[in-house]
Amino acid sequence: MVSRKGYDHVPVQDIADEAGGTALHYALKAGPDTDLVKYLRSVGARTPAGGSRQKPIPSQVVPAAGEPRVVMVRESAQRAIGLLQNASAAFLQNGFVRETKCVSCHHQYLPALAYSLGRERGVRVDDAGLGQQLSAQISLWSRKAENARQLDHPEFGLFQGLAALNALGYSPNAVTATIVTTTTAINW
């Protein structure tokens, strides 16, 4: 964007993204004395006035106690679970993910713990979404079980995955036993 052959003097101070951030604005996040900041200033970039136009963080008064506080927390938890499940579904539908058969520990395993806690506390959880998540994890682990039997990189994220399966109510079976037994043997 800033320096390509023939574009050495692009007026960088006039180029901004949708949020109003300029090249200099983002470069300054790494520190005021980096080579990139020095270069941008040398070609005329100016320090952004007030930084980029960020969405303001909503200011909401949290009730001190009682039913209004419970309602606020419950509604917030419900929104968070919904967002996590939407992210999980979108991740599993991604073409790259479908091709590589990755379930991603942080997109599936860790949110499963939140779903379990939410459900225990009365938060609605989409069972169809949980089914897709569980199916993806078990499918991956089933393929990895043969690797485990041959002591060849059985599974990454073993402990998080087991916690997720437990949180989702999945009972131990031959696949989980194979992966646990052989992974434990390899790690010792």
SEMAR-776882 format. One record per residue (C-alpha): x, y, z. Coordinates in steps of 0.2 Angstrom, whole numbers, padded with zeros to 4 digits, always signed. Layout:
! residues N
XYZ;...
This chain:
! residues 188
+0000+0000+0000;+0014+0012+0004;+0029+0008-0005;+0030-0001-0021;+0040+0003-0036;+0032+0018-0044;+0022+0022-0029;+0035+0029-0017;+0025+0045-0013;+0007+0039-0011;-0001+0051+0001;-0003+0038+0015;-0011+0051+0027;-0026+0051+0015;-0028+0032+0015;-0039+0024+0028;-0049+0008+0031;-0067+0007+0035;-0063+0011+0054;-0053+0026+0049;-0036+0018+0053;-0022+0023+0043;-0005+0014+0040;+0003+0025+0052;-0011+0022+0065;-0008+0003+0064;+0011+0005+0063;+0011+0015+0079;+0003+0000+0088;+0020-0008+0087;+0029+0007+0095;+0033+0025+0090;+0051+0021+0085;+0050+0007+0073;+0057+0008+0055;+0040+0007+0048;+0034+0022+0058;+0050+0032+0053;+0047+0028+0035;+0029+0033+0035;+0033+0049+0043;+0047+0052+0031;+0034+0051+0016;+0022+0063+0024;+0011+0052+0035;+0004+0062+0050;-0001+0055+0067;-0019+0051+0066;-0030+0064+0075;-0038+0053+0089;-0034+0037+0081;-0046+0026+0071;-0064+0028+0072;-0069+0014+0084;-0086+0009+0089;-0089+0016+0107;-0090+0003+0120;-0107+0003+0127;-0109+0009+0144;-0122+0000+0153;-0126+0001+0172;-0125-0016+0180;-0139-0018+0193;-0131-0020+0211;-0142-0035+0215;-0159-0043+0213;-0169-0049+0199;-0163-0035+0186;-0145-0041+0189;-0150-0060+0186;-0160-0055+0170;-0145-0045+0164;-0132-0059+0167;-0144-0072+0160;-0147-0062+0144;-0128-0059+0142;-0124-0078+0144;-0138-0082+0132;-0130-0071+0119;-0113-0077+0122;-0118-0095+0120;-0127-0091+0104;-0112-0082+0097;-0101-0097+0102;-0112-0109+0093;-0113-0098+0077;-0094-0097+0077;-0093-0116+0079;-0105-0119+0065;-0097-0107+0053;-0080-0114+0057;-0085-0132+0054;-0093-0127+0037;-0077-0118+0031;-0070-0126+0015;-0052-0127+0022;-0058-0135+0038;-0069-0147+0029;-0054-0152+0018;-0041-0154+0032;-0054-0162+0044;-0048-0150+0059;-0060-0147+0073;-0049-0134+0081;-0048-0136+0100;-0052-0117+0103;-0068-0118+0092;-0075-0134+0098;-0067-0141+0114;-0067-0126+0125;-0084-0119+0120;-0091-0136+0124;-0087-0132+0142;-0097-0116+0141;-0111-0125+0134;-0112-0138+0148;-0111-0124+0161;-0124-0114+0152;-0136-0128+0151;-0133-0133+0169;-0139-0115+0173;-0154-0114+0162;-0146-0106+0146;-0153-0113+0130;-0141-0122+0120;-0144-0128+0102;-0144-0147+0102;-0142-0148+0083;-0127-0137+0084;-0120-0148+0098;-0123-0163+0088;-0113-0156+0073;-0099-0152+0085;-0099-0169+0093;-0100-0178+0076;-0085-0168+0070;-0074-0172+0085;-0079-0190+0085;-0076-0192+0067;-0058-0184+0069;-0054-0195+0084;-0060-0211+0075;-0048-0207+0061;-0034-0204+0074;-0038-0220+0083;-0028-0230+0070;-0014-0218+0072;-0014-0220+0091;-0014-0239+0089;+0002-0237+0079;+0009-0224+0091;+0010-0211+0077;+0004-0194+0083;-0013-0200+0090;-0021-0184+0095;-0018-0165+0098;-0028-0157+0112;-0031-0174+0121;-0036-0167+0138;-0046-0152+0131;-0055-0165+0119;-0059-0177+0133;-0065-0162+0144;-0076-0157+0130;-0083-0174+0127;-0087-0176+0145;-0095-0159+0146;-0106-0164+0131;-0111-0180+0140;-0102-0192+0128;-0098-0209+0136;-0081-0216+0135;-0079-0229+0121;-0066-0239+0111;-0061-0224+0102;-0058-0213+0117;-0050-0228+0126;-0038-0231+0112;-0032-0213+0111;-0030-0211+0129;-0021-0227+0132;-0009-0225+0118;-0006-0206+0120;-0002-0209+0139;+0010-0222+0134;+0019-0211+0122;+0020-0197+0134;+0028-0207+0147;
